[in-house]
Structures are given as C-alpha cells and as structure tokens.
Amino acid sequence: MTILDPASPATTHPDAVAQLRADVIGPVLVAGDDGMAAETATFNLAAVHDPAIAVGATCAEDVQAAVRWAVAHGLHVAVQATGHGPVAGVGRSTVLITTSRMRAVSIDPSRGVARVEAGTRWGDVIGAAALHGLAPVCGSSSQVGVVGFTLGGGIGPFARERGFGADQVTYVEMVTADGELTRVDADNRPDLFWAVRGGKGNFGIVTEMEFRLAPVSSLYGAAVFYAAESASEVLHAYRSWCAGLPEPTTTSIAFLRLPPLDTLPEPLRGQFVVHLRFAHNGPDEEGERLLAPMLEIGTLLHQAGTMPSSQFDAIHQDPTDPLPVWERGGLLSDLTAETVDAIVRTAGPDVDIPLFMVEVRQLGGALARQPEAPNAVAGRDGAFSVLLLGPGVPGIEEAAIAAGDDIHAALSPWLTGTSLLNFLGDSTTPEQVARAWKPEVHQRLLAIKHEVDPDNVFRMGHALSAE
C-alpha cells in the first residue's frame, strides 16, 4: 500500500512517518518541516532538493531502515554527503538520505589503508593519514566527500602516478535495494564490486569503504598564474611541455574569469588569468627542474615548493563557499596545436562568455591502466579531460550553455565521446550518462543494475536507467 502520494506531498501519513522515526536514530524530516532546507542543502546551489522525506543517517542501520521504508511506500532513494554532486535536484517522489553525520575515519598504518564512513570528507582522511606519513589519493579539494568522489572515479594530485581514487578501493559495505547490508570486494560479489567502483550511486548506498593510501606526506606543488595576453602562448607551451612529464607529475591548466573580490590577490582580482596547476611526487630539485620551463614565461603570480598533504588545496584553489554552478565535461584524445587554437578561439580572453573556468587536465599514466581488481571507471581512454564551469543562474545559465556548445563544437575533432563520470555535470539523463562509458562497459553496468536493483530504486543523479 502506498501511504505517500508524491503528487500531493502534504498528505504524508503521520503513522508511517512515526514508524520511520522509531526505526532511525537520526532526524527524519517531512516536506515543509523546519530544518528541511538545511538538511538537504547542496554545495552547488543550482541543485535544490525538495524530497518527500529526508533522513539524517547516523549509521548503516539508519540507512537500511530508510531504504526499506522508502521501498515499502513506493518511493525512490537518493543519497547526499556534501552536496558537491550532480546539478539535478530530487523531488517529492524521493527519500533523500543524508550521510554528513557519518564521518568516522580509521587508519591502519601497517596495511597502509583507511576505512571511512559514508559522509567523510577528504580533509578528515588527510589529517588522520598524515600522522602516519600517508596520504589518500584524493581530489583537488579537501571539502569534497570521499565516497561520491571515489565511486565516480576520482582524480587529484597523485592521479597519473596512482590512478583513480576508485582504483584504491579494497572493499565497500553497502545497502542494496532490498535493505540488506552487504560487504562487496574482489571475492564477495565481484561483479557488483566492479560496477560500484565507477558506477557511482546506481547500485545502492555505500556506508563504509576501505582504500589504499599513498606512502607520502608531502609533494612539490605549484599554482602559477599568467596574464590574459599570454593565454595562447601559455597553452601552446603547456601542450608541448606536459608531453614529456613523468607519471609522478600531475598537471592541469585553466582559463579563469575571476570576480572582483577583495579576498583575491590584487593582480588576479576581476581578471582573466591562466592558471597552471602542478603536483610532483618526488624530490624538490626534480620538481623545480620539471616546472622551470613554464616559469620562463612571464607570470602574474606563482607559488611553488614543498607542501604537506594538509595544503594540497593550494594547488587548484577551488571555491570553498557554496555557489550555483553549471558544468559540463568531456575527454580529448589529444591536445594538438589545432586543439589549443580552438580553445583559445572559443574560450580565450577575446571572447565574451559567462564561464568561470575552462580547464584541461592531463590524464594518462596510471589513469589509462586497469587496477589489479578491474573496475567500471569511465575515462581511461582520454588523454586529457576538459571541464567547463559557468553560473547556474537563470538568465545567465542559458548563455553559459550556449558558450559550452560552441566550445564543444570546436573541440569535436578531438572529443572521444566519453567522459569522466564526476565531470558529467548537467548531463543527467540515462542517454547522456550512457555516453560516459564505452558501449560494452555500459551494457555490463546495466545488466548488473537490473540484477541488484530491478525496481530502479536508486535512479537519481547520474542514473543508468530511468525506468
């Protein structure tokens, strides 16, 4: 019997909600309750959630109870840790489970692994691992949630040397659509273990995860900024320079249109700049030597040197406050001189477009190789990723989308057609999501999805299926 009518959210049956509250330790909020907006708030303000029910999970048992309740009442299930995920909000047909209260971290230095709960952020792991001379294969921002980042693939400062974040995972504990809590690894349900590492939230809710750490406590990093008039020269130099970098070096470069904020250094304030990001896991003198050619071009500002893992955010300098963002990603098979010219022509300083960022990240190295326990991570066929960010605000977003269309059209000769799943952005229909992977990988993912979630309970975000 369906007790909730998604088309009429005010008709939530009090007895049903009372039973859920009795079964869950954390808060249970109904649409219209005080505190609902705060509980479901996103980092990307372009996504606004309006679920029938929000459950603030405190443990795996809370997640189980919420999933079972949602299924029993004909509702779908979505999960959120930090809100850095897809730009599509969830509606009244959904129970949204928030895991931000589940942040326990355990480090086993003898094995070089970390175990984390579902709501853990990278900053939690970085601090705990650093005490043992270890670091996670994390992303560019310590604020991002570990589980969502990892299940979507995940790239960061160690990417070309260590591979995707998902490649480090040794097991997950997850709640599937039947409400059961299951340990999944290379020996126990290996097909599901393959799928969840790269298939993200399509198969259930991960409540605990273990992954390998890198035996390092610092790296040689740099953030280098160039003036607008150097954009073409810098990007052409980057193309030639990065081709000779070793795998312990991971780089990216971005065109940034920065706001006139007092918190920015004066040379960058309100300016179009080119931002080179450089991370080298090796001796300082080696990092200095590798970076040197890019410093021969005149810079506006640069910071370079050895940095502990607690300072890795300084390389990319991602935003730390919530804001509405539209985004779109893709993969390039090559970065030729013609590719660079196309980027400069459509996204350079002489073009009036409302994009915060047009970024190119160098891939390859370990990212192109499957780990010992293969997984479904999308993007191994790309030489570079391209990511576009613009304002996710009505009246401006439309212009950002048009600019994105123009850039992608110009890059079409080099686009692989696939994408990093975490960079899909506004591509949230199953047809769009399918293009992230090669067809044979997508078909295998769908088969496993139909097996473990035949009623498509988990259909939110970057969903494999809408039916």
ZABA-729876 format. One record per residue (C-alpha): residue in three letters; x, y, z. Coordinates in nm, 4 decimals. Layout:
PT  residu  east  north  up
PT  ALA  X  Y  Z
...
END
This chain:
PT  residu  east  north  up
PT  MET  0.0000  0.0000  0.0000
PT  THR  0.1351  0.3432  -0.0908
PT  ILE  0.0995  0.5696  0.2112
PT  LEU  0.2709  0.8664  0.0456
PT  ASP  0.1278  1.0354  -0.2613
PT  PRO  0.4234  1.2015  -0.4389
PT  ALA  0.1864  1.4277  -0.6346
PT  SER  0.0409  1.5570  -0.3064
PT  PRO  0.3306  1.5920  -0.0618
PT  ALA  0.1183  1.7353  0.2168
PT  THR  -0.0596  1.4005  0.2571
PT  THR  0.2282  1.2226  0.4291
PT  HIS  0.0672  0.9785  0.6692
PT  PRO  0.1744  1.0575  1.0273
PT  ASP  0.1683  0.6930  1.1373
PT  ALA  0.4083  0.5929  0.8603
PT  VAL  0.6484  0.8750  0.9461
PT  ALA  0.6218  0.7908  1.3150
PT  GLN  0.7295  0.4337  1.2384
PT  LEU  1.0291  0.5571  1.0387
PT  ARG  1.1293  0.7890  1.3216
PT  ALA  1.1077  0.4978  1.5637
PT  ASP  1.3405  0.2930  1.3438
PT  VAL  1.6020  0.5644  1.2832
PT  ILE  1.8409  0.7280  1.5304
PT  GLY  1.8975  1.0403  1.3193
PT  PRO  1.6435  1.3100  1.2318
PT  VAL  1.3527  1.2384  0.9989
PT  LEU  1.2081  1.5444  0.8260
PT  VAL  0.8927  1.5732  0.6185
PT  ALA  0.8469  1.8231  0.3357
PT  GLY  0.7621  2.1572  0.4942
PT  ASP  0.9339  2.0845  0.8275
PT  ASP  1.1651  2.3409  0.9802
PT  GLY  1.5198  2.2288  0.9165
PT  MET  1.4450  2.0551  0.5864
PT  ALA  1.6268  2.3189  0.3796
PT  ALA  1.9363  2.2995  0.5988
PT  GLU  1.9360  1.9191  0.5985
PT  THR  1.9152  1.8944  0.2197
PT  ALA  2.1331  2.1962  0.1320
PT  THR  2.3815  2.1482  -0.1513
PT  PHE  2.7267  2.2946  -0.2158
PT  ASN  2.6209  2.3539  -0.5753
PT  LEU  2.3290  2.5893  -0.5205
PT  ALA  2.1991  2.5190  -0.8702
PT  ALA  2.0605  2.1935  -0.7282
PT  VAL  1.7622  2.2395  -0.4967
PT  HIS  1.6237  1.9300  -0.3282
PT  ASP  1.2554  1.9004  -0.2382
PT  PRO  1.2145  1.5407  -0.1188
PT  ALA  0.9125  1.3892  0.0471
PT  ILE  1.1294  1.2776  0.3375
PT  ALA  1.4870  1.3494  0.4456
PT  VAL  1.6647  1.1091  0.6770
PT  GLY  1.9815  1.2231  0.8529
PT  ALA  2.1561  0.8883  0.8845
PT  THR  2.3953  0.8300  1.1738
PT  CYS  2.4883  0.4693  1.0972
PT  ALA  2.4404  0.1864  0.8492
PT  GLU  2.1278  0.0712  1.0325
PT  ASP  1.9679  0.4115  0.9747
PT  VAL  2.0394  0.3781  0.6027
PT  GLN  1.8877  0.0285  0.5979
PT  ALA  1.5737  0.1456  0.7753
PT  ALA  1.5308  0.4414  0.5403
PT  VAL  1.5773  0.2311  0.2263
PT  ARG  1.3331  -0.0344  0.3452
PT  TRP  1.0771  0.2298  0.4377
PT  ALA  1.1097  0.4077  0.1032
PT  VAL  1.0673  0.0848  -0.0923
PT  ALA  0.7686  -0.0191  0.1184
PT  HIS  0.5985  0.3123  0.0386
PT  GLY  0.6742  0.3263  -0.3308
PT  LEU  0.9400  0.5983  -0.3186
PT  HIS  1.2821  0.6252  -0.4761
PT  VAL  1.6024  0.6793  -0.2791
PT  ALA  1.8793  0.9357  -0.3187
PT  VAL  2.1856  0.9987  -0.1036
PT  GLN  2.3931  1.3074  -0.0313
PT  ALA  2.7048  1.3652  0.1756
PT  THR  2.8390  1.7127  0.0935
PT  GLY  2.6224  1.8282  -0.1981
PT  HIS  2.9087  1.8606  -0.4485
PT  GLY  2.7327  1.6127  -0.6764
PT  PRO  2.5012  1.6391  -0.9813
PT  VAL  2.3155  1.9617  -1.0506
PT  ALA  1.9768  1.7857  -1.0665
PT  GLY  1.7697  1.8178  -0.7506
PT  VAL  1.5397  1.5444  -0.6199
PT  GLY  1.1637  1.5850  -0.5842
PT  ARG  0.8702  1.4547  -0.3835
PT  SER  0.8901  1.1002  -0.5180
PT  THR  1.2130  1.0542  -0.3238
PT  VAL  1.3521  0.9848  0.0199
PT  LEU  1.6825  1.1713  0.0490
PT  ILE  1.9308  1.0119  0.2883
PT  THR  2.1998  1.2490  0.4107
PT  THR  2.5181  1.0922  0.5437
PT  SER  2.7032  1.4004  0.6700
PT  ARG  2.6856  1.2713  1.0280
PT  MET  2.8743  0.9530  0.9366
PT  ARG  3.2367  1.0718  0.9390
PT  ALA  3.4377  0.8110  1.1292
PT  VAL  3.7898  0.7508  0.9931
PT  SER  4.0253  0.4674  1.0867
PT  ILE  4.3842  0.4366  0.9592
PT  ASP  4.5718  0.1062  0.9560
PT  PRO  4.9349  0.2129  0.9008
PT  SER  5.0615  -0.1453  0.8905
PT  ARG  4.8496  -0.2148  0.5823
PT  GLY  4.8532  0.1420  0.4508
PT  VAL  4.4732  0.1673  0.4282
PT  ALA  4.1929  0.3896  0.5527
PT  ARG  3.8390  0.2912  0.6458
PT  VAL  3.5778  0.5654  0.6291
PT  GLU  3.2077  0.6101  0.6787
PT  ALA  2.9736  0.7426  0.4126
PT  GLY  2.9841  1.1142  0.4990
PT  THR  3.3583  1.1513  0.5389
PT  ARG  3.5318  1.4410  0.3627
PT  TRP  3.8825  1.4267  0.2246
PT  GLY  4.0042  1.6685  0.4889
PT  ASP  3.9103  1.4127  0.7558
PT  VAL  4.1250  1.1464  0.5902
PT  ILE  4.4163  1.3745  0.5030
PT  GLY  4.4618  1.4792  0.8643
PT  ALA  4.4359  1.1264  1.0042
PT  ALA  4.6660  0.9714  0.7422
PT  ALA  4.9325  1.2430  0.7755
PT  LEU  5.0026  1.1271  1.1311
PT  HIS  5.1450  0.8082  0.9782
PT  GLY  5.3301  0.9609  0.6806
PT  LEU  5.0496  0.8610  0.4446
PT  ALA  4.8130  1.0464  0.2126
PT  PRO  4.4919  0.9483  0.0323
PT  VAL  4.4578  0.9518  -0.3453
PT  CYS  4.2212  1.2434  -0.3018
PT  GLY  4.0832  1.5210  -0.5194
PT  SER  4.1715  1.8852  -0.5618
PT  SER  3.9520  1.9982  -0.2692
PT  SER  3.9579  1.8616  0.0850
PT  GLN  3.5908  1.9612  0.1297
PT  VAL  3.4592  1.7038  -0.1172
PT  GLY  3.3007  1.3824  0.0093
PT  VAL  3.5203  1.0727  -0.0126
PT  VAL  3.2595  0.8177  -0.1187
PT  GLY  3.0910  1.0070  -0.4033
PT  PHE  3.4258  1.1249  -0.5407
PT  THR  3.5688  0.7727  -0.5313
PT  LEU  3.2718  0.5833  -0.6731
PT  GLY  3.2659  0.8215  -0.9709
PT  GLY  3.6348  0.7557  -1.0403
PT  GLY  3.8124  1.0461  -0.8738
PT  ILE  4.1297  1.2255  -0.9867
PT  GLY  4.3650  1.4540  -0.7947
PT  PRO  4.7324  1.5353  -0.7241
PT  PHE  4.8518  1.1718  -0.7488
PT  ALA  4.6326  1.0756  -1.0439
PT  ARG  4.8898  0.9981  -1.3134
PT  GLU  5.1083  0.8019  -1.0716
PT  ARG  4.8496  0.6187  -0.8613
PT  GLY  4.5414  0.6107  -1.0863
PT  PHE  4.1805  0.6861  -0.9993
PT  GLY  4.0537  0.7045  -0.6451
PT  ALA  3.8300  0.4076  -0.7261
PT  ASP  4.1389  0.2025  -0.8149
PT  GLN  4.2483  0.2156  -0.4496
PT  VAL  3.9300  0.0637  -0.3031
PT  THR  3.9660  -0.2753  -0.1346
PT  TYR  3.6059  -0.3198  -0.0183
PT  VAL  3.2778  -0.1404  0.0351
PT  GLU  2.9893  -0.2086  0.2669
PT  MET  2.6664  -0.1026  0.1022
PT  VAL  2.2919  -0.1134  0.1473
PT  THR  2.1198  -0.2508  -0.1613
PT  ALA  1.7600  -0.2005  -0.2721
PT  ASP  1.6393  -0.4935  -0.0593
PT  GLY  1.7649  -0.3118  0.2507
PT  GLU  2.0421  -0.5613  0.3159
PT  LEU  2.3893  -0.4513  0.4283
PT  THR  2.6491  -0.6329  0.2191
PT  ARG  3.0272  -0.6390  0.2103
PT  VAL  3.1436  -0.6236  -0.1509
PT  ASP  3.5002  -0.6919  -0.2615
PT  ALA  3.7033  -0.8814  -0.5209
PT  ASP  3.5943  -1.2168  -0.3748
PT  ASN  3.2432  -1.1401  -0.2487
PT  ARG  3.0064  -1.0316  -0.5275
PT  PRO  3.2903  -0.9390  -0.7637
PT  ASP  3.0549  -0.8184  -1.0395
PT  LEU  2.8991  -0.5657  -0.8037
PT  PHE  3.2461  -0.4667  -0.6801
PT  TRP  3.3464  -0.3996  -1.0407
PT  ALA  3.0324  -0.1962  -1.1053
PT  VAL  3.0130  0.0204  -0.7949
PT  ARG  3.3706  0.1440  -0.8470
PT  GLY  3.2874  0.3689  -1.1390
PT  GLY  2.9092  0.3289  -1.1487
PT  LYS  2.8593  0.5581  -0.8509
PT  GLY  2.5204  0.5521  -0.6706
PT  ASN  2.3299  0.3334  -0.9140
PT  PHE  2.3579  0.0118  -0.7127
PT  GLY  2.2974  0.1110  -0.3513
PT  ILE  2.4321  0.3305  -0.0737
PT  VAL  2.7879  0.2747  0.0436
PT  THR  2.8037  0.3091  0.4211
PT  GLU  3.1696  0.2154  0.4704
PT  MET  3.4687  0.1927  0.2390
PT  GLU  3.8315  0.0864  0.2694
PT  PHE  4.1032  0.2090  0.0333
PT  ARG  4.4790  0.2151  -0.0022
PT  LEU  4.6814  0.5216  0.0952
PT  ALA  4.9953  0.6589  -0.0708
PT  PRO  5.3177  0.6358  0.1329
PT  VAL  5.3897  1.0096  0.1127
PT  SER  5.3341  1.3054  0.3427
PT  SER  5.4200  1.5903  0.1053
PT  LEU  5.4797  1.6778  -0.2579
PT  TYR  5.6259  1.9579  -0.4662
PT  GLY  5.3324  2.1664  -0.5785
PT  ALA  5.2741  2.4912  -0.7616
PT  ALA  4.9972  2.7324  -0.8579
PT  VAL  5.1130  2.9596  -1.1401
PT  PHE  4.9067  3.2465  -1.2815
PT  TYR  4.9601  3.4195  -1.6171
PT  ALA  4.8056  3.7333  -1.7664
PT  ALA  4.5345  3.7257  -2.0312
PT  GLU  4.7642  3.8386  -2.3120
PT  SER  4.9777  3.5278  -2.2558
PT  ALA  4.6875  3.2828  -2.2872
PT  SER  4.7737  3.1436  -2.6305
PT  GLU  5.1470  3.1295  -2.5620
PT  VAL  5.0983  2.9570  -2.2279
PT  LEU  4.8539  2.6953  -2.3549
PT  HIS  5.0766  2.6123  -2.6535
PT  ALA  5.3768  2.5863  -2.4199
PT  TYR  5.1772  2.3649  -2.1829
PT  ARG  5.0863  2.1296  -2.4681
PT  SER  5.4494  2.0700  -2.5578
PT  TRP  5.5793  2.0692  -2.2006
PT  CYS  5.3356  1.8237  -2.0427
PT  ALA  5.4049  1.5605  -2.3098
PT  GLY  5.7461  1.4968  -2.1518
PT  LEU  5.6387  1.4840  -1.7865
PT  PRO  5.6867  1.1607  -1.5879
PT  GLU  5.3964  0.9795  -1.4239
PT  PRO  5.4701  1.1162  -1.0731
PT  THR  5.3765  1.4582  -1.2122
PT  THR  5.0095  1.5528  -1.2486
PT  THR  4.9079  1.8825  -1.4059
PT  SER  4.6165  2.0851  -1.5324
PT  ILE  4.5670  2.4287  -1.6812
PT  ALA  4.2636  2.6547  -1.6800
PT  PHE  4.1313  2.9773  -1.8215
PT  LEU  3.9703  3.1622  -1.5295
PT  ARG  3.7414  3.4646  -1.5336
PT  LEU  3.7759  3.5789  -1.1739
PT  PRO  3.5323  3.8022  -0.9860
PT  PRO  3.6483  4.1349  -0.8355
PT  LEU  3.6650  4.0008  -0.4801
PT  ASP  3.8827  4.1580  -0.2111
PT  THR  3.9797  3.8085  -0.0970
PT  LEU  4.1743  3.7558  -0.4210
PT  PRO  4.5298  3.8865  -0.4639
PT  GLU  4.5253  4.2239  -0.6383
PT  PRO  4.6904  4.1009  -0.9640
PT  LEU  4.4109  3.8433  -1.0072
PT  ARG  4.1118  4.0443  -0.8903
PT  GLY  3.8458  4.0726  -1.1604
PT  GLN  4.0859  3.9464  -1.4259
PT  PHE  4.1013  3.6818  -1.6970
PT  VAL  4.4014  3.4670  -1.5997
PT  VAL  4.5587  3.1378  -1.6966
PT  HIS  4.6138  2.9055  -1.4006
PT  LEU  4.8695  2.6237  -1.4193
PT  ARG  4.8379  2.3534  -1.1512
PT  PHE  5.1427  2.1350  -1.0853
PT  ALA  5.1916  1.8425  -0.8440
PT  HIS  5.5067  1.6293  -0.8377
PT  ASN  5.5569  1.3367  -0.6019
PT  GLY  5.9349  1.3404  -0.5887
PT  PRO  6.2412  1.5342  -0.4723
PT  ASP  6.2147  1.9125  -0.4606
PT  GLU  6.5008  1.9641  -0.7019
PT  GLU  6.3313  1.7358  -0.9529
PT  GLY  6.0037  1.9249  -0.9176
PT  GLU  6.1823  2.2577  -0.9630
PT  ARG  6.3573  2.1309  -1.2760
PT  LEU  6.0346  1.9984  -1.4290
PT  LEU  5.8410  2.3174  -1.3574
PT  ALA  6.1150  2.5569  -1.4698
PT  PRO  6.0223  2.5773  -1.8423
PT  MET  5.6737  2.7054  -1.7582
PT  LEU  5.8188  2.9769  -1.5331
PT  GLU  6.0255  3.1158  -1.8200
PT  ILE  5.7022  3.2683  -1.9482
PT  GLY  5.6285  3.5840  -1.7504
PT  THR  5.3876  3.5192  -1.4631
PT  LEU  5.1494  3.7404  -1.2700
PT  LEU  5.1899  3.5381  -0.9539
PT  HIS  5.3215  3.1974  -0.8604
PT  GLN  5.3596  2.9856  -0.5503
PT  ALA  5.5785  2.6771  -0.5608
PT  GLY  5.7524  2.4498  -0.3125
PT  THR  5.7146  2.1517  -0.0873
PT  MET  5.3716  2.1292  0.0692
PT  PRO  5.2317  1.8850  0.3261
PT  SER  4.9155  1.6983  0.2402
PT  SER  4.7151  1.9438  0.4522
PT  GLN  4.7977  2.2156  0.1973
PT  PHE  4.7161  2.0316  -0.1276
PT  ASP  4.4120  2.2580  -0.1760
PT  ALA  4.6542  2.5418  -0.2565
PT  ILE  4.7329  2.3865  -0.5969
PT  HIS  4.3852  2.4172  -0.7514
PT  GLN  4.2412  2.6737  -0.5095
PT  ASP  3.8850  2.5518  -0.5636
PT  PRO  3.5979  2.7616  -0.4213
PT  THR  3.5208  2.6940  -0.0553
PT  ASP  3.1791  2.8607  -0.0313
PT  PRO  2.8592  2.7253  -0.1904
PT  LEU  2.7603  2.8805  -0.5220
PT  PRO  2.5327  2.7928  -0.8165
PT  VAL  2.7335  2.6269  -1.0924
PT  TRP  2.6530  2.4873  -1.4351
PT  GLU  2.9104  2.2375  -1.5575
PT  ARG  2.9897  2.0143  -1.8498
PT  GLY  3.2809  1.7789  -1.9133
PT  GLY  3.4383  1.5769  -2.1890
PT  LEU  3.7529  1.3867  -2.2847
PT  LEU  4.0099  1.4716  -2.5503
PT  SER  4.2028  1.2084  -2.7439
PT  ASP  4.4895  1.4540  -2.7952
PT  LEU  4.5936  1.8125  -2.7326
PT  THR  4.7347  1.9273  -3.0643
PT  ALA  4.8325  2.2780  -3.1716
PT  GLU  4.4970  2.2936  -3.3501
PT  THR  4.3163  2.1872  -3.0313
PT  VAL  4.4842  2.4685  -2.8425
PT  ASP  4.3881  2.7190  -3.1121
PT  ALA  4.0261  2.6007  -3.0903
PT  ILE  4.0212  2.6510  -2.7117
PT  VAL  4.1742  2.9979  -2.7359
PT  ARG  3.9376  3.0965  -3.0166
PT  THR  3.6212  2.9916  -2.8303
PT  ALA  3.7184  3.0410  -2.4644
PT  GLY  4.0135  3.2806  -2.4605
PT  PRO  4.0332  3.6377  -2.3295
PT  ASP  3.8963  3.7921  -2.6502
PT  VAL  3.5664  3.6026  -2.6211
PT  ASP  3.2831  3.7431  -2.4109
PT  ILE  3.1402  3.4342  -2.2414
PT  PRO  2.9984  3.3848  -1.8895
PT  LEU  3.2199  3.0904  -1.7905
PT  PHE  3.4140  3.0854  -1.4642
PT  MET  3.6533  2.8238  -1.5896
PT  VAL  3.7626  2.6243  -1.8923
PT  GLU  4.0000  2.3583  -1.7656
PT  VAL  4.2197  2.0973  -1.9333
PT  ARG  4.3611  1.8176  -1.7138
PT  GLN  4.6359  1.5872  -1.8290
PT  LEU  4.5394  1.2202  -1.7895
PT  GLY  4.7300  0.9101  -1.8999
PT  GLY  4.9823  0.7220  -1.6896
PT  ALA  4.8171  0.5020  -1.4273
PT  LEU  4.4793  0.6514  -1.5201
PT  ALA  4.4938  0.4646  -1.8501
PT  ARG  4.5534  0.1259  -1.6837
PT  GLN  4.3092  -0.1016  -1.5045
PT  PRO  4.3967  -0.1798  -1.1399
PT  GLU  4.4652  -0.5324  -1.0165
PT  ALA  4.0931  -0.5690  -0.9487
PT  PRO  3.9406  -0.4125  -1.2642
PT  ASN  3.6544  -0.1668  -1.2313
PT  ALA  3.3990  0.0269  -1.4360
PT  VAL  3.5619  0.3707  -1.4107
PT  ALA  3.4957  0.5855  -1.7172
PT  GLY  3.7707  0.7925  -1.8755
PT  ARG  4.0670  0.5619  -1.9252
PT  ASP  4.0530  0.6303  -2.2996
PT  GLY  4.1140  1.0043  -2.2641
PT  ALA  4.4488  1.1820  -2.2923
PT  PHE  4.3051  1.4997  -2.1386
PT  SER  3.9803  1.5992  -1.9747
PT  VAL  3.8055  1.9275  -2.0440
PT  LEU  3.5714  2.0822  -1.7876
PT  LEU  3.3556  2.3934  -1.8292
PT  LEU  3.2050  2.5822  -1.5351
PT  GLY  2.9612  2.8718  -1.5513
PT  PRO  2.6933  3.0395  -1.3386
PT  GLY  2.3975  2.8118  -1.2698
PT  VAL  2.1640  3.1106  -1.2501
PT  PRO  1.8517  3.1573  -1.4660
PT  GLY  1.9130  3.4240  -1.7254
PT  ILE  2.2885  3.3601  -1.7274
PT  GLU  2.2978  2.9806  -1.7364
PT  GLU  2.1473  2.9815  -2.0853
PT  ALA  2.4403  3.1880  -2.2126
PT  ALA  2.6828  2.9546  -2.0361
PT  ILE  2.5220  2.6548  -2.2069
PT  ALA  2.5464  2.8269  -2.5454
PT  ALA  2.9147  2.9030  -2.4835
PT  GLY  2.9686  2.5410  -2.3817
PT  ASP  2.8032  2.4217  -2.7003
PT  ASP  3.0353  2.6413  -2.9067
PT  ILE  3.3460  2.5161  -2.7259
PT  HIS  3.2449  2.1521  -2.7601
PT  ALA  3.1651  2.2013  -3.1273
PT  ALA  3.5107  2.3486  -3.1832
PT  LEU  3.6689  2.0565  -2.9962
PT  SER  3.4609  1.7883  -3.1696
PT  PRO  3.7510  1.6539  -3.3831
PT  TRP  3.9307  1.5537  -3.0630
PT  LEU  3.6452  1.4612  -2.8275
PT  THR  3.6303  1.0882  -2.7517
PT  GLY  3.2559  1.0932  -2.6833
PT  THR  3.3173  0.9542  -2.3337
PT  SER  3.3632  1.1461  -2.0087
PT  LEU  3.4784  1.1299  -1.6506
PT  LEU  3.1607  1.0468  -1.4598
PT  ASN  3.2306  1.3057  -1.1891
PT  PHE  3.2580  1.5717  -1.4603
PT  LEU  2.9291  1.4954  -1.6379
PT  GLY  2.7649  1.7949  -1.4737
PT  ASP  2.4287  1.8744  -1.6316
PT  SER  2.4282  1.5553  -1.8419
PT  THR  2.1923  1.3606  -1.6165
PT  THR  1.9541  1.1722  -1.8462
PT  PRO  2.0288  0.7996  -1.8823
PT  GLU  2.1051  0.8550  -2.2520
PT  GLN  2.3612  1.1238  -2.1670
PT  VAL  2.5082  0.9224  -1.8794
PT  ALA  2.5477  0.6169  -2.1044
PT  ARG  2.7937  0.8064  -2.3224
PT  ALA  3.0410  0.8343  -2.0334
PT  TRP  3.1479  0.4737  -2.0937
PT  LYS  3.2321  0.2620  -2.3926
PT  PRO  2.9169  0.0722  -2.5047
PT  GLU  3.0307  -0.2671  -2.3789
PT  VAL  3.1038  -0.1282  -2.0315
PT  HIS  2.7691  0.0481  -2.0184
PT  GLN  2.5854  -0.2697  -2.1178
PT  ARG  2.7566  -0.4670  -1.8419
PT  LEU  2.6714  -0.1956  -1.5895
PT  LEU  2.3063  -0.2068  -1.6974
PT  ALA  2.2938  -0.5844  -1.6595
PT  ILE  2.4283  -0.5641  -1.3040
PT  LYS  2.1926  -0.2756  -1.2279
PT  HIS  1.8916  -0.4810  -1.3370
PT  GLU  2.0109  -0.7694  -1.1198
PT  VAL  2.0729  -0.5814  -0.7937
PT  ASP  1.8117  -0.3041  -0.8296
PT  PRO  1.5387  -0.4412  -1.0588
PT  ASP  1.2849  -0.1775  -0.9496
PT  ASN  1.5332  0.1077  -1.0057
PT  VAL  1.5077  0.2385  -0.6507
PT  PHE  1.8351  0.4287  -0.6971
PT  ARG  1.7625  0.6399  -1.0038
PT  MET  1.8810  0.9854  -0.9002
PT  GLY  2.1915  1.1776  -1.0024
PT  HIS  2.3854  1.0244  -1.2892
PT  ALA  2.1430  0.7388  -1.3360
PT  LEU  2.1921  0.4358  -1.5595
PT  SER  1.8200  0.3915  -1.6096
PT  ALA  1.5033  0.5989  -1.5791
PT  GLU  1.2616  0.3064  -1.5833
END
